[in-house]
Every structure is written in C-alpha cells, then in structure tokens.
Amino acid sequence: MKLVVLGLNHRSAAVAVRERFSFDKDEVASALNRLYEFDCVAECVILSTCNRTEIYAALEGVEFPKEYMLAVLKDLKGADHIDEDAFFYYEERLYRAFIPCICKS
C-alpha cells in the first residue's frame, strides 16, 4: 500500500487553475464516492479550501502512483492540463510535508 497526496496550492498553481480543480461542499461527497469506485483506492480524503485542493489516498497495486492520481483527478473534474501545476508526494516525502502542517494547526 502506498500513501500519496496529489494537490494544488497557491505556490503550485494560479488562481484560475485552483478554481477549476476545487471541490465545493456539495461535490465532496460524490467525489469521495467516485474515488472509492477506483479499484486501487483503499482509503481517501479530500481537502479543498480557497487556496488548495489535495487528495490523500492509500493506493493498492499501483505501479505509477503519480500518473494514477493525475488520471483520477482529471476524471473527477473532467479537466486536463494539470500535470505541470500539481504537486505529488508519497511515502516518506508525504510524511515530511504533512506532519509540520499538523503541528502548526
């Protein structure tokens, strides 16, 4: 199992891109249900605010997790051209990025 995050924030993407890939509160439930339809997604969380959209997932049996998650987000939002604006972390890099955020909260 691989723990991953794919996201956009104020450092990685322009406002127009973040708006296109954001989830409002009515979209989150259906997006989570859709995420669980993907065979390789064991667990997932969506974080979407005015400055960021992040999808955290536990993936099983995925050889190329970044490409997989990019395809998932493109499928969820019906949009393309996110590759250069998104950030992606998994395993140890994810922990190093996530733990400081928790400690600052």
C-alpha positions in Angstrom: 0.0 0.0 0.0 1.3 3.5 -0.9 0.2 6.6 0.9 0.1 9.6 -1.5 -1.1 13.1 -1.9 -1.8 15.0 -5.1 -2.7 18.6 -4.9 -2.7 22.2 -6.0 -2.0 25.2 -3.8 -1.1 28.9 -4.0 2.5 28.0 -4.6 2.0 25.5 -7.4 -0.9 26.8 -9.4 -2.6 30.1 -10.5 -6.0 31.0 -9.1 -7.8 30.0 -12.3 -6.3 26.5 -12.2 -7.1 26.1 -8.5 -10.7 27.2 -9.1 -11.1 24.7 -11.9 -10.0 21.8 -9.7 -11.6 22.8 -6.4 -14.5 20.9 -4.8 -17.3 22.7 -3.2 -19.1 21.1 -0.2 -21.8 19.6 -2.4 -19.2 18.0 -4.7 -17.1 16.4 -2.0 -19.4 13.5 -1.1 -19.9 12.5 -4.7 -16.2 12.8 -5.4 -15.4 10.6 -2.5 -17.9 8.0 -3.7 -16.4 8.2 -7.1 -12.9 7.7 -5.7 -13.9 4.5 -4.0 -15.0 3.2 -7.4 -11.4 3.1 -8.5 -10.1 -0.4 -7.8 -6.8 0.7 -6.4 -8.1 3.3 -3.9 -8.3 1.7 -0.5 -8.8 4.9 1.5 -9.0 8.6 0.7 -9.6 12.1 1.9 -10.3 15.3 0.0 -9.2 18.7 1.4 -10.5 21.6 -0.6 -10.3 25.3 0.5 -10.0 28.6 -1.3 -6.2 28.1 -1.5 -5.7 24.4 -2.0 -7.2 21.1 -3.2 -5.5 17.9 -2.0 -6.4 14.3 -2.4 -4.8 12.0 0.1 -5.1 8.3 -0.8 -3.9 4.8 0.2 -3.3 3.0 -3.0 -3.0 -0.7 -3.6 -1.3 -2.4 -6.5 -0.4 0.8 -8.4 3.0 0.8 -10.1 2.9 4.5 -11.1 1.1 6.4 -8.3 1.6 9.9 -9.6 0.2 9.1 -13.1 -2.6 7.2 -11.5 -3.6 10.1 -9.2 -3.4 12.6 -12.0 -5.8 10.4 -14.1 -8.1 10.2 -11.1 -8.2 13.9 -10.6 -8.7 14.5 -14.3 -11.6 12.0 -14.2 -13.2 13.6 -11.2 -13.1 17.1 -12.5 -13.4 16.5 -16.2 -10.4 18.6 -16.9 -6.9 18.2 -18.3 -3.6 20.0 -18.2 -2.9 19.8 -14.5 0.4 17.9 -14.7 2.6 21.0 -14.5 0.6 22.7 -11.8 0.1 19.8 -9.3 2.4 18.6 -6.6 2.7 15.0 -5.6 4.2 13.3 -2.6 4.2 9.8 -1.4 5.6 7.7 1.4 8.3 9.5 3.4 8.1 12.8 1.5 4.3 12.9 2.3 5.0 12.4 6.0 7.6 15.2 5.9 5.2 17.6 4.2 2.1 16.7 6.3 3.5 16.5 9.9 4.6 20.2 10.0 1.1 21.2 8.9 -0.5 19.3 11.7 1.9 20.7 14.2 1.1 24.3 13.1 -2.6 23.8 13.4 
